Amino acid sequence: MIVAGTPQQKKAQLFGGSRKSSPVAAAASLPAPSPAKHGKPTSAARSQGCCRGINDCMSIGSIVSKNQQQHHHHHHQSTSKLEQQVEDLKLEVEKQKELRIMYRKRVERTQDYLKYCLHIAQENGVLELMINNKEDQHHQSLLPSNLDNINASPQPPIRSPSLQQNSDLSVTIDQAKMNGWYINPNEIELKEKIGQGSTAEIYRGIWRGLDVAVKCINPEFFHTNESGVTFFAQELDTLCRQRHRFVLQLMGACLEPPDHGWVVTEFLSTTLKEWLHGPSNRRKQRTVPLPPFRERLAKAFEIAQAMQYLHEQKPKVCHRDLKPSNIFLDDACHVRVADFGHARFLTDEEMALTGETGTYVYMAPEVIRCEPYNEKCDVYSFGIILNELITGDHPYIETDYGPTRIAVEVGEGKLRPALPEDDGQVKELIELIQHLWDGDASTRPSFSFITSALRDLQKKI
């Protein structure tokens, strides 16, 4: 064997080359590779890489799990949204069912009322008179039409009845000027809006340096309602007569409809509804503390006094829309019965025939049924208010009924608000409330009786 190299190298290779070297020694004799130079990890790095690989796998699994959770969350949200939409649709269907029932009962009541009117007309000979009058008109229509136009002068165009100089309004204007409550619109500085109804907006205003409430009736009301001016004049006629501590005081009025049909009263910012329930809307849970029982009973007594005053006028004043939002409180927390937009005068034996005047929750069953009614409809409304003051709850809050279904159930005599629990203190009040909202209007007591009863109850507390 020929060995190349120096003599020492040849000797070493000949005597040591046959022995197998230890892998450890061989590895030790090799120079340590540089990761920087060769780009290869060391054994420690390879060990860390293994752990890092496991961590990467776990991270990937976590990401997948997170994505699945997000997917489930979005799916749950979509399902919840669909379920809410289904519930909303169910409620709407129930509402439409209630409306159909209400409309059907309205038609039935209207038919009964027309039959009643026809019977009365027939008994009093009015029906025969109407038939004869119609026959006379038919005979006149057969005459030559030009005979009616001979020497006829041209007629001026007819304006909308509501915008004509209404005779009722003329009387009211004369009365206002004579008694000093006629107000020119430019005397009033309107400020912020404090309320809104179906036919008017209410503003805080300044008149001769005094804060006042200005009820501005919408011009559209006069344009679309032939009796709009008459209603406006009647409300002022009712208000201008009132001189009672617990009835809202009229300061004056702007009598220039349709643009300036304004009713100006004393400014009171808090209603009985807000005092009892707080500023929030109708809720089952209270948002403000319940006022003391003695104070609530005192408010009921003051309302009864105001209503006794109205009912004992000649002619009597039937409010027809008595409810907590139409009762205000002054700075000393005394009540003011307000909003006489639906009020009308009634003689002792007179019955009103205008159906469904007021608010369903406080409306008497005979009014809901479109039957003739009198001032006892106010007694019914007061019964609902008295129960609301004693319980501290909104009427019918224990049910999930809407106003339409409430009206149907009340009209059929099947529903009244939940009474307070009898703790021994309110037993007489419960009995009084049940008399006030009796389905038979003739058995309801007068406000003279009510004020006397409440006065006695206050003495016992």
C-alpha positions as CSV (number, residue, x, y, z in Angstrom):
1,M,0.0,0.0,0.0
2,I,1.5,3.3,-1.0
3,V,0.8,6.1,1.5
4,A,1.4,9.6,0.6
5,G,2.6,12.3,2.9
6,T,5.5,12.9,5.3
7,P,7.1,10.0,7.3
8,Q,5.2,11.0,10.5
9,Q,1.9,11.1,8.7
10,K,2.6,7.8,7.0
11,K,3.4,6.2,10.4
12,A,0.3,7.5,12.0
13,Q,-2.0,6.3,9.2
14,L,-0.4,2.8,9.1
15,F,-0.6,2.2,12.9
16,G,-3.8,4.1,13.9
17,G,-6.0,3.9,10.7
18,S,-7.2,0.4,11.4
19,R,-8.7,1.4,14.8
20,K,-12.2,2.6,14.6
21,S,-12.6,6.0,16.3
22,S,-15.3,6.7,18.8
23,P,-18.2,8.6,17.4
24,V,-18.0,10.9,20.4
25,A,-14.3,11.5,20.0
26,A,-14.8,12.0,16.3
27,A,-17.5,14.5,16.9
28,A,-15.3,16.2,19.5
29,S,-12.5,16.4,17.1
30,L,-14.6,18.2,14.5
31,P,-14.9,21.9,14.5
32,A,-18.2,23.3,15.8
33,P,-20.3,24.4,12.9
34,S,-21.3,28.0,12.9
35,P,-25.0,28.6,12.4
36,A,-24.3,32.0,11.2
37,K,-22.1,30.7,8.4
38,H,-24.0,27.6,7.4
39,G,-27.5,28.5,8.4
40,K,-28.0,25.2,10.3
41,P,-29.4,25.1,13.9
42,T,-27.5,23.7,16.8
43,S,-28.7,20.7,18.8
44,A,-30.2,23.1,21.4
45,A,-31.8,25.0,18.7
46,R,-33.2,21.8,17.2
47,S,-34.6,21.0,20.7
48,Q,-36.3,24.4,20.9
49,G,-37.6,24.0,17.4
50,C,-39.4,20.9,18.4
51,C,-41.1,22.7,21.3
52,R,-41.8,25.6,19.1
53,G,-43.4,23.2,16.6
54,I,-45.7,21.9,19.3
55,N,-46.5,25.5,20.3
56,D,-47.3,26.3,16.7
57,C,-49.6,23.4,16.5
58,M,-51.4,24.5,19.7
59,S,-51.6,28.0,18.4
60,I,-53.1,26.8,15.1
61,G,-55.6,24.7,17.1
62,S,-56.5,27.7,19.2
63,I,-57.1,29.9,16.1
64,V,-59.3,27.2,14.6
65,S,-61.2,26.9,17.9
66,K,-61.6,30.7,18.1
67,N,-62.9,30.8,14.5
68,Q,-65.4,28.1,15.4
69,Q,-66.5,30.0,18.5
70,Q,-66.9,33.2,16.4
71,H,-68.9,31.3,13.8
72,H,-71.1,29.8,16.6
73,H,-71.5,33.3,18.1
74,H,-72.5,34.9,14.8
75,H,-74.9,32.0,14.2
76,H,-76.4,32.5,17.6
77,Q,-76.7,36.2,17.0
78,S,-78.5,35.5,13.7
79,T,-80.8,33.0,15.3
80,S,-81.6,35.5,18.1
81,K,-82.3,38.2,15.6
82,L,-84.6,35.8,13.7
83,E,-86.4,34.8,16.9
84,Q,-86.9,38.5,17.8
85,Q,-88.3,39.1,14.3
86,V,-90.7,36.2,14.8
87,E,-91.8,37.5,18.2
88,D,-92.4,41.0,16.7
89,L,-94.5,39.5,13.9
90,K,-96.5,37.5,16.4
91,L,-97.2,40.7,18.3
92,E,-98.2,42.5,15.2
93,V,-100.6,39.6,14.2
94,E,-102.2,39.8,17.7
95,K,-102.5,43.6,17.3
96,Q,-104.2,43.2,13.9
97,K,-106.6,40.6,15.4
98,E,-107.5,43.0,18.2
99,L,-108.1,45.8,15.6
100,R,-110.4,43.6,13.6
101,I,-112.4,42.7,16.7
102,M,-112.6,46.3,17.6
103,Y,-113.7,47.5,14.2
104,R,-116.4,44.7,14.0
105,K,-117.7,45.7,17.4
106,R,-117.7,49.4,16.2
107,V,-119.8,48.5,13.2
108,E,-122.2,46.5,15.4
109,R,-122.6,49.4,17.9
110,T,-123.1,51.8,15.0
111,Q,-125.8,49.7,13.6
112,D,-127.5,49.4,17.0
113,Y,-127.2,53.2,17.4
114,L,-128.7,53.9,14.0
115,K,-131.6,51.5,14.8
116,Y,-132.1,53.4,18.0
117,C,-132.1,56.8,16.2
118,L,-134.5,55.4,13.6
119,H,-136.9,54.2,16.4
120,I,-136.8,57.6,18.1
121,A,-137.4,59.4,14.8
122,Q,-140.3,57.2,14.1
123,E,-141.9,57.6,17.5
124,N,-141.7,61.4,17.3
125,G,-142.9,61.7,13.7
126,V,-139.5,63.0,12.5
127,L,-139.2,60.1,10.1
128,E,-142.5,60.9,8.4
129,L,-141.5,64.5,8.2
130,M,-138.2,63.6,6.5
131,I,-139.9,61.4,4.0
132,N,-142.5,64.1,3.1
133,N,-139.7,66.6,2.7
134,K,-137.8,64.4,0.4
135,E,-140.9,63.9,-1.8
136,D,-141.4,67.7,-2.0
137,Q,-137.7,68.1,-3.1
138,H,-138.3,65.4,-5.8
139,H,-141.3,67.3,-7.1
140,Q,-139.4,70.6,-7.2
141,S,-136.6,68.9,-9.1
142,L,-139.0,68.1,-11.9
143,L,-139.6,71.9,-12.5
144,P,-137.6,73.7,-15.2
145,S,-134.2,74.5,-13.7
146,N,-134.1,78.0,-15.3
147,L,-137.0,79.2,-13.1
148,D,-134.7,79.0,-10.1
149,N,-132.1,81.2,-11.7
150,I,-134.4,84.1,-12.8
151,N,-133.2,87.5,-11.4
152,A,-130.6,85.6,-9.3
153,S,-127.6,87.7,-8.4
154,P,-124.1,86.1,-8.6
155,Q,-123.0,84.5,-5.3
156,P,-119.5,85.0,-3.9
157,P,-117.3,81.9,-3.6
158,I,-117.9,80.0,-0.4
159,R,-114.9,79.7,2.0
160,S,-114.2,76.8,4.2
161,P,-116.8,76.9,7.1
162,S,-114.0,76.5,9.6
163,L,-112.3,79.7,8.3
164,Q,-115.4,81.9,8.1
165,Q,-116.1,84.4,10.8
166,N,-117.8,81.9,13.1
167,S,-120.7,83.3,15.1
168,D,-119.4,81.4,18.2
169,L,-116.0,82.9,17.8
170,S,-117.4,86.4,17.3
171,V,-119.2,86.1,20.6
172,T,-116.0,84.8,22.3
173,I,-113.9,87.7,20.8
174,D,-116.4,90.3,22.1
175,Q,-116.3,88.6,25.5
176,A,-112.5,88.4,25.6
177,K,-112.1,92.1,24.7
178,M,-114.8,93.2,27.2
179,N,-113.3,91.1,30.1
180,G,-109.6,91.9,29.3
181,W,-108.3,88.5,28.2
182,Y,-108.0,89.1,24.4
183,I,-104.3,88.8,23.6
184,N,-102.6,90.0,20.4
185,P,-100.2,87.3,19.1
186,N,-97.2,89.7,18.9
187,E,-97.5,90.2,22.7
188,I,-96.3,86.6,23.2
189,E,-92.7,85.4,22.9
190,L,-92.7,81.7,22.3
191,K,-89.9,79.7,23.9
192,E,-89.3,75.9,24.0
193,K,-91.9,73.3,23.2
194,I,-93.0,71.5,26.4
195,G,-95.7,69.2,25.1
196,Q,-97.6,68.0,22.0
197,G,-101.0,66.5,21.4
198,S,-103.0,65.3,18.4
199,T,-104.3,68.8,17.5
200,A,-101.9,71.2,19.2
201,E,-98.4,71.9,20.4
202,I,-97.7,73.5,23.8
203,Y,-94.9,76.0,24.4
204,R,-93.6,77.9,27.3
205,G,-94.0,81.6,26.5
206,I,-93.5,85.0,28.0
207,W,-96.4,87.4,28.1
208,R,-96.0,90.8,29.8
209,G,-93.0,89.4,31.7
210,L,-94.8,86.3,33.0
211,D,-94.1,82.7,32.1
212,V,-97.2,81.2,30.5
213,A,-98.2,78.0,28.8
214,V,-99.3,78.6,25.2
215,K,-101.4,75.9,23.5
216,C,-101.0,76.5,19.8
217,I,-103.7,74.6,17.8
218,N,-102.4,73.3,14.5
219,P,-103.6,75.4,11.5
220,E,-104.3,72.1,9.8
221,F,-106.9,71.3,12.4
222,F,-109.0,74.3,11.3
223,H,-108.5,73.6,7.6
224,T,-109.6,69.9,7.8
225,N,-112.3,70.2,10.5
226,E,-115.5,72.1,9.6
227,S,-116.3,72.5,13.3
228,G,-112.7,73.4,14.3
229,V,-113.5,77.0,15.1
230,T,-116.6,76.1,17.1
231,F,-114.6,73.6,19.2
232,F,-111.9,76.2,19.8
233,A,-114.6,78.7,20.9
234,Q,-116.2,76.1,23.2
235,E,-112.9,75.4,24.9
236,L,-112.3,79.1,25.6
237,D,-115.9,79.5,26.7
238,T,-115.4,76.7,29.2
239,L,-112.1,77.9,30.5
240,C,-113.0,81.6,30.9
241,R,-115.8,80.7,33.3
242,Q,-113.7,78.8,35.7
243,R,-112.7,80.4,39.1
244,H,-111.5,77.5,41.2
245,R,-108.3,76.9,43.1
246,F,-107.8,73.4,41.5
247,V,-108.9,74.2,37.9
248,L,-106.3,75.6,35.4
249,Q,-106.5,79.4,35.2
250,L,-107.0,81.0,31.7
251,M,-104.8,84.0,31.2
252,G,-106.1,84.9,27.8
253,A,-106.2,83.8,24.1
254,C,-105.2,84.7,20.6
255,L,-108.4,84.5,18.6
256,E,-107.1,84.6,15.0
257,P,-107.4,81.1,13.6
258,P,-106.1,79.2,11.7
259,D,-102.6,80.6,12.3
260,H,-103.1,82.1,15.7
261,G,-105.6,79.9,17.6
262,W,-103.8,80.0,20.9
263,V,-104.9,79.3,24.4
264,V,-102.8,81.0,27.1
265,T,-102.9,79.6,30.6
266,E,-100.7,79.7,33.8
267,F,-97.4,77.9,33.3
268,L,-97.2,74.6,35.2
269,S,-94.5,72.1,34.2
270,T,-95.3,69.0,36.2
271,T,-98.2,66.6,35.6
272,L,-99.8,64.2,38.1
273,K,-98.5,61.4,35.8
274,E,-94.9,62.6,36.2
275,W,-95.3,63.1,39.9
276,L,-96.6,59.6,40.4
277,H,-94.6,57.6,37.9
278,G,-91.6,59.7,36.9
279,P,-90.7,61.1,33.5
280,S,-90.3,57.7,31.8
281,N,-92.9,55.9,29.7
282,R,-95.3,53.2,30.9
283,R,-93.2,50.6,32.8
284,K,-93.9,47.7,35.2
285,Q,-91.0,48.6,37.4
286,R,-91.0,52.0,39.2
287,T,-88.2,54.5,38.3
288,V,-89.0,56.9,41.2
289,P,-90.0,56.4,44.8
290,L,-93.7,56.1,45.4
291,P,-95.0,59.3,47.1
292,P,-96.4,58.9,50.7
293,F,-99.9,57.5,50.9
294,R,-101.2,60.6,52.6
295,E,-100.0,62.8,49.7
296,R,-101.5,60.6,47.1
297,L,-104.9,60.6,48.9
298,A,-104.7,64.4,49.1
299,K,-104.2,64.7,45.4
300,A,-107.3,62.5,44.8
301,F,-109.3,64.8,47.2
302,E,-108.3,67.9,45.3
303,I,-109.2,66.4,41.9
304,A,-112.6,65.4,43.3
305,Q,-113.1,69.0,44.6
306,A,-112.3,70.4,41.1
307,M,-114.7,68.0,39.4
308,Q,-117.5,68.7,41.9
309,Y,-117.1,72.4,41.0
310,L,-117.3,71.6,37.3
311,H,-120.3,69.3,37.6
312,E,-122.3,71.6,39.8
313,Q,-122.1,74.6,37.3
314,K,-125.2,75.5,35.4
315,P,-125.0,74.1,32.8
316,K,-122.6,71.4,34.2
317,V,-119.2,70.9,32.6
318,C,-118.5,67.4,31.4
319,H,-114.7,67.1,31.0
320,R,-114.7,63.8,29.0
321,D,-110.9,63.4,29.0
322,L,-109.9,63.2,32.7
323,K,-106.5,61.5,33.1
324,P,-103.2,62.1,35.0
325,S,-101.5,63.8,32.0
326,N,-104.3,66.4,32.0
327,I,-103.8,67.2,35.6
328,F,-101.0,69.6,36.6
329,L,-99.3,70.4,39.8
330,D,-98.3,73.9,40.9
331,D,-95.1,74.9,42.9
332,A,-96.9,73.9,46.2
333,C,-97.9,70.5,44.7
334,H,-101.6,71.4,44.5
335,V,-103.5,70.1,41.5
336,R,-104.9,71.9,38.5
337,V,-107.5,70.1,36.3
338,A,-106.6,71.1,32.7
339,D,-107.2,70.5,29.0
340,F,-110.9,71.3,28.3
341,G,-110.5,70.5,24.6
342,H,-113.1,67.7,24.8
343,A,-115.3,69.3,27.5
344,R,-118.9,70.2,26.8
345,F,-121.8,71.8,28.7
346,L,-124.8,69.5,29.6
347,T,-128.1,70.4,31.1
348,D,-129.4,68.3,34.0
349,E,-131.2,65.7,31.8
350,E,-129.0,66.0,28.7
351,M,-127.0,63.1,27.4
352,A,-124.0,63.4,25.1
353,L,-123.8,61.2,22.0
354,T,-120.3,61.7,20.7
355,G,-118.7,58.3,20.9
356,E,-115.1,57.4,22.0
357,T,-114.2,60.8,23.3
358,G,-111.1,60.6,25.5
359,T,-108.4,58.1,26.2
360,Y,-109.2,54.3,26.1
361,V,-107.5,53.4,29.4
362,Y,-109.6,56.0,31.3
363,M,-112.7,55.9,29.1
364,A,-116.1,54.8,30.5
365,P,-117.6,51.6,29.0
366,E,-120.7,53.5,27.8
367,V,-118.5,55.9,25.8
368,I,-116.6,53.0,24.3
369,R,-119.8,51.4,23.2
370,C,-120.9,54.7,21.6
371,E,-124.0,54.9,23.8
372,P,-125.5,58.1,25.2
373,Y,-123.6,59.2,28.3
374,N,-123.6,62.1,30.8
375,E,-121.2,63.5,33.4
376,K,-120.9,60.1,35.1
377,C,-118.3,59.2,32.5
378,D,-116.0,61.6,34.5
379,V,-116.7,59.6,37.6
380,Y,-115.6,56.4,36.0
381,S,-112.3,58.1,34.8
382,F,-111.7,59.4,38.3
383,G,-112.2,55.8,39.6
384,I,-109.3,54.6,37.4
385,I,-107.2,57.6,38.6
386,L,-108.0,57.0,42.2
387,N,-107.0,53.3,41.9
388,E,-103.8,54.4,40.1
389,L,-102.9,56.8,43.0
390,I,-103.5,54.1,45.6
391,T,-101.6,51.3,43.9
392,G,-99.0,53.4,42.3
393,D,-99.3,51.3,39.2
394,H,-100.3,52.2,35.6
395,P,-103.8,50.9,34.8
396,Y,-103.8,47.4,33.4
397,I,-100.0,47.2,33.7
398,E,-100.5,43.7,35.1
399,T,-101.7,42.6,31.6
400,D,-100.0,42.7,28.2
401,Y,-103.0,44.2,26.5
402,G,-102.8,47.1,24.1
403,P,-105.3,50.1,24.2
404,T,-107.5,48.4,21.6
405,R,-108.0,45.2,23.5
406,I,-108.4,47.1,26.8
407,A,-111.2,49.0,25.2
408,V,-112.9,45.9,23.9
409,E,-112.7,44.1,27.3
410,V,-113.8,47.2,29.3
411,G,-116.7,47.8,26.8
412,E,-117.9,44.2,27.4
413,G,-117.6,44.6,31.2
414,K,-114.9,42.0,31.5
415,L,-111.9,44.1,32.6
416,R,-110.9,46.6,35.3
417,P,-107.5,47.4,36.7
418,A,-106.1,45.4,39.5
419,L,-107.2,46.7,42.9
420,P,-104.8,47.4,45.8
421,E,-104.2,44.7,48.4
422,D,-106.5,45.1,51.4
423,D,-104.2,45.8,54.3
424,G,-107.0,47.2,56.5
425,Q,-106.1,50.8,55.7
426,V,-107.6,50.9,52.2
427,K,-110.7,48.7,52.6
428,E,-113.1,51.7,52.3
429,L,-111.1,53.0,49.4
430,I,-111.5,49.7,47.5
431,E,-115.2,49.8,48.0
432,L,-115.4,53.4,46.8
433,I,-113.3,52.6,43.7
434,Q,-115.6,49.7,42.8
435,H,-118.6,52.0,43.0
436,L,-116.9,54.7,40.8
437,W,-116.1,52.3,37.9
438,D,-119.4,50.4,38.0
439,G,-120.6,49.3,34.6
440,D,-124.0,50.9,35.3
441,A,-123.4,54.6,35.1
442,S,-126.6,55.4,37.0
443,T,-125.2,53.7,40.2
444,R,-122.0,55.7,40.2
445,P,-121.9,58.3,43.0
446,S,-121.7,62.1,42.4
447,F,-118.5,64.0,43.1
448,S,-120.3,65.7,46.0
449,F,-120.5,62.2,47.6
450,I,-116.9,61.4,46.6
451,T,-115.4,64.5,48.1
452,S,-117.3,63.9,51.3
453,A,-116.1,60.3,51.5
454,L,-112.5,61.2,50.8
455,R,-112.6,64.0,53.4
456,D,-113.7,61.5,56.0
457,L,-111.0,59.0,54.9
458,Q,-108.3,61.6,55.3
459,K,-109.4,62.3,58.9
460,K,-108.9,58.6,59.7
461,I,-105.4,58.4,58.4
